[in-house]
Amino acid sequence: MNPASKSDITLSLRELAQLFNSMDPSPFGDRDLDGAAEEFITSSARELPPRQEPELVLLLAVPTAASNANEVEKAVRRYFAKRAAIKRLEFGQLMRRGRLSLGVGLLFLVICLLLGELVAKSSPGAASDILKEGLTIVGWVAMWRPLEICLYDWWPLYEDRRRLDKLARMRVRIVVPEILPLRLFKALDEKRDELTDTAA
């Protein structure tokens, strides 16, 4: 077995089927990942260096069929590619909502500022000053949500999308128990049977 590197995400399983959602009726290669396995992989990926390409190492207690082993990497990559596409859609929707909110907020702010100036000029006094300041505050408060979207809310979605894109390129390596002794015992049993039949 190769020593684990900093980019390895190591997951110990009894058998390969535990990696996938047992309730998913799809064929083996199209199944969704098990929720706990997905959470472990994504949380482990967050701890890796930003520029490091991850590799998933599956430690199996029970050997698996070679055909299943060959499909695992494709299935894992396909799953995270679908998740990345969903995050990409969410990111696009958030940015469109942010642009729309920013346009509406700016329009509302301009209206509030113009109304404030109009009130201040039409009836000078303490009451008009208070009303003008109130309209100015309301206008800027309306800008809070658009600015929050445009300045802060998009970062988590962007990071999640990048991480899922990276997981969609992830190599998968399966480590199984050494089964050579079992083969030797089987060969010895067959040889013993042959000798028994010959002696008879």
C-alpha positions in Angstrom: 0.0 0.0 0.0 1.3 3.5 -0.8 1.7 5.8 2.2 -1.1 8.3 2.6 -0.3 11.8 1.2 -1.6 15.1 2.2 -4.1 15.0 -0.7 -5.6 11.6 0.3 -9.1 11.3 1.7 -9.1 7.9 3.3 -12.5 6.2 3.9 -12.7 2.8 5.6 -15.6 0.6 4.5 -16.6 -3.0 5.1 -17.7 -3.4 1.5 -18.0 -1.2 -1.6 -21.8 -1.0 -1.4 -21.5 1.1 1.8 -20.2 4.0 -0.3 -23.6 4.3 -2.1 -27.1 5.0 -1.0 -28.7 1.6 -0.4 -32.2 3.0 -1.1 -31.3 4.3 -4.6 -32.7 1.9 -7.2 -30.4 3.1 -10.0 -27.7 0.9 -11.5 -24.5 0.7 -9.5 -22.6 3.4 -11.5 -25.5 5.9 -11.3 -26.3 5.7 -7.6 -26.0 8.6 -5.3 -23.4 8.5 -2.6 -24.4 7.6 0.9 -25.1 10.7 2.9 -22.5 10.0 5.6 -19.8 9.1 3.0 -20.5 12.3 1.0 -20.3 14.4 4.2 -17.0 12.8 5.2 -15.5 13.3 1.7 -16.6 17.0 1.4 -15.6 17.9 4.9 -12.2 16.3 4.4 -11.8 18.2 1.1 -12.3 21.5 3.0 -9.2 20.7 5.1 -6.9 20.1 2.1 -4.6 22.8 0.7 -6.5 25.0 -1.8 -4.3 24.0 -4.8 -4.1 20.3 -3.9 -6.0 17.8 -6.1 -7.6 15.2 -3.8 -7.5 11.5 -4.2 -10.1 9.2 -2.5 -8.6 6.1 -1.0 -11.2 3.4 -0.1 -10.0 0.8 2.4 -12.2 -2.2 2.0 -12.5 -5.1 4.5 -14.1 -7.4 1.9 -12.7 -7.8 -1.6 -14.9 -6.5 -4.4 -15.5 -7.6 -8.0 -13.2 -6.0 -10.5 -16.1 -4.7 -12.6 -17.5 -2.8 -9.6 -14.0 -1.4 -8.7 -13.6 -0.1 -12.3 -17.0 1.7 -12.1 -16.4 3.4 -8.7 -14.2 6.3 -9.9 -16.7 7.1 -12.7 -19.6 6.9 -10.3 -17.9 9.2 -7.7 -16.9 11.7 -10.4 -20.3 11.7 -12.0 -22.0 12.3 -8.6 -19.8 15.3 -7.7 -20.1 16.7 -11.2 -23.9 16.7 -10.8 -23.6 18.4 -7.4 -21.2 21.0 -8.9 -23.7 21.7 -11.7 -26.4 22.3 -9.1 -24.1 24.7 -7.2 -23.3 26.5 -10.5 -27.1 27.0 -11.0 -27.6 28.3 -7.4 -24.6 30.6 -7.9 -26.1 32.0 -11.1 -29.5 32.5 -9.5 -28.0 34.3 -6.5 -26.0 36.6 -8.7 -29.1 37.4 -10.9 -31.1 38.1 -7.7 -28.2 40.3 -6.4 -28.1 42.4 -9.6 -31.9 42.7 -9.6 -31.9 43.7 -5.9 -29.1 46.1 -6.5 -31.0 47.8 -9.3 -34.2 48.1 -7.2 -32.3 49.2 -4.1 -30.5 52.0 -6.1 -33.7 53.2 -7.6 -35.4 53.2 -4.2 -32.4 55.1 -2.7 -32.5 57.7 -5.4 -36.2 58.2 -4.9 -35.8 58.6 -1.1 -32.9 61.1 -1.5 -34.9 63.2 -4.1 -38.0 63.1 -1.8 -35.8 64.2 1.1 -34.4 67.1 -0.9 -37.9 68.1 -2.1 -39.3 68.0 1.5 -36.4 70.1 2.8 -36.8 72.8 0.1 -40.6 72.9 0.2 -41.0 73.5 4.0 -37.7 74.3 5.8 -37.7 73.5 9.5 -36.9 70.8 12.1 -39.7 68.5 11.0 -38.6 68.6 7.4 -35.0 68.0 8.4 -36.1 64.9 10.5 -38.2 63.6 7.5 -35.3 64.1 5.1 -32.9 62.2 7.4 -35.5 59.5 7.9 -35.9 59.1 4.1 -32.1 59.0 3.7 -31.8 56.3 6.3 -34.6 54.2 4.8 -33.0 54.5 1.4 -29.7 53.2 2.6 -31.3 50.5 4.7 -32.9 49.2 1.5 -29.4 48.8 0.1 -28.4 46.5 2.9 -29.6 43.2 1.3 -28.4 43.9 -2.3 -24.9 44.8 -0.9 -24.9 41.7 1.3 -25.5 39.5 -1.7 -23.0 41.2 -3.9 -20.3 41.5 -1.3 -20.6 38.4 0.9 -23.3 35.8 0.1 -21.7 34.6 -3.2 -18.4 33.5 -1.6 -19.7 30.3 0.1 -21.4 29.2 -3.0 -18.4 30.0 -5.1 -16.1 28.0 -2.8 -18.5 25.1 -2.7 -18.7 25.0 -6.5 -14.9 25.1 -6.8 -14.5 22.3 -4.2 -17.2 20.1 -6.0 -15.5 20.7 -9.3 -12.3 19.5 -7.8 -14.0 16.4 -6.4 -15.5 15.7 -9.8 -11.9 15.3 -11.1 -10.8 13.2 -8.1 -9.0 9.9 -8.6 -10.3 6.9 -6.6 -8.0 4.2 -5.4 -9.3 1.0 -3.8 -7.2 -0.9 -1.3 -8.4 -4.4 -0.6 -7.1 -7.1 1.8 -4.2 -9.3 0.5 -6.0 -12.4 -0.9 -3.0 -14.3 -2.2 -2.9 -16.7 0.8 -6.6 -17.6 0.1 -5.7 -18.5 -3.4 -2.8 -20.6 -2.2 -5.0 -22.5 0.2 -7.6 -23.1 -2.6 -4.8 -24.4 -4.9 -3.5 -26.7 -2.2 -7.1 -28.0 -1.6 -7.5 -28.7 -5.3 -4.1 -30.5 -5.5 -5.0 -32.6 -2.4 -8.3 -33.6 -4.0 -6.4 -34.6 -7.2 -4.0 -36.7 -5.2 -6.8 -38.3 -3.3 -8.6 -39.2 -6.5 -5.4 -40.6 -8.0 -4.8 -42.8 -5.0 -8.3 -44.1 -5.1 
